[in-house]
């Protein structure tokens, strides 16, 4: 629907077909989650998530709970990373194409909002699974 509302998308003077804009939006919405691997690497000091994804690529798109141990990524770290990425990517995209930046911003905003709603939904479950306050903080941070 967003593609219908926007003026034709062009990048550096070249018109981009609507199907390519939809594919781009889908890729942006999926690829933003690659930050989870970097966060887990930073927090654990290991590349276990990358090794697991390379040997089980299905898990990368179906169930990320198979990839990471509780606390490897953390709710707040992931949300912060998504906000930082959006804050850099959207203006950078606007320098190339304003309509494409709007698509990028809407996709990333929607992704972030969905993550936030899901995390609020899971908050009680996180609290129930935590064995201590420190464990809950680790899962959330």
N, C-alpha and C positions, 0 to 999 in steps of 0.2 A: 504494500500500500504506500509506503514511504516513497518508493520510486515513482509512483504516479503523481504524488504531490510536489515533487521537486522539479525544477527546470532540468533540461537534459544535462547529464553529467559529462563534463569534458575534462581531460587532464592534458595540460600543456597544448591546448588547441585541438586535441583529438577527441571526438565524440566516443563515449563508452556505451555499448549496448546495455539495455536494462538487465538482461540475464547476467552479464558480467558484474554489474553493480550488486545484484542479489548474491552472486557467488562471493564477491568481495566482502559484503556484509556478513555473510555466513562465516567466512574465514576469519574475519576480525573477531566475531563473537566466540569462536572456538580457540583461536590462537592466543587470546588474552590469558587463557588458563595455563600457558606454558610457564608463566611466572611461578606457579606452584612448585615446579621442579627446582627453580633457582632458590626459592625461599627454603625449601627442604634442604638443599645443599648448604645454604648459609647456616641453618639451624643445627643440622646434624654433622656437617663436615664430611658427608659422604655423598656419592652419586648413585646410591641404591635405587632411587626412583627412576633415573634414566635407564639403568641396567634392566630394571623390571619392565619398563615400557617398551624397550627394544626387544625383549624376549616375549612380551605379552601385549602387543599393540592394541588389542581389543579393549583392554582395561583402561587405556588412555581416554577412550571415548564413551565407555559404558559405565564404569563404576570406579571413581577415583579413590574410594575408600580401600580398594585392593592395593593401591600403589603406595599410600602413605600410612605410617603409623600415627596414632593420635598425637597431636602436638608437633608433628614434623612441619606442618604448614601453618596452622593456627588461623582462626577466624579473622582476628584483627589484622594480622600481617598480610593476609590475602586481600582483604578489603582495602587496606592502605596501598598495597602494591597496585591494585586495579585503579584506584583513584589517581595515583602518580602516573601510571601508564596513560590513562585517558587524558590527563592534564598536559602530557607531552605530545601524544600522538595527534589529538584533535587539532591543536594549533599548527603543528607541522604539516598536517594534511591540508589545512586551510590555505597554507602558502602555495599549494599546488592546485587545489580545486575546492572552492567553497561548497558546492553541492556535495562533493565526496566527503568533506569534513563534516557536513551535517549528517550524512549517513553514518559515518564513523562515530560521531557523538551520540546519536540516537541508539545505535547498536550497543556501544559501551555502557551508556546510561541504563539501558534495559537489562543488560547482563549484570551490572552492578546491583541494580534494584532487585532482580531475581535472586542473586546471591544473598543479599541482605534479608529479604523475606524468608528465604530458606533457612538462613542461619538463626533468625529469630524463632522459626518453627522448631529447630533442633536444639535450641538453648537448654530446655528442660532435660532433654535426653543427654546432652553433654554433662549437665550437672549430676544426673543420676549415675552415669558411667564413671565419673571421676571418683577416685578413691580418697582424695583429700582436696582441700582448698588449693594447695600448690599444684596438684594434678589438674584441677579445673582451670587455673590460671594458665598453665602450660598449654592446654588444649585451645584456650581462647586467644592467647597471645601469639 
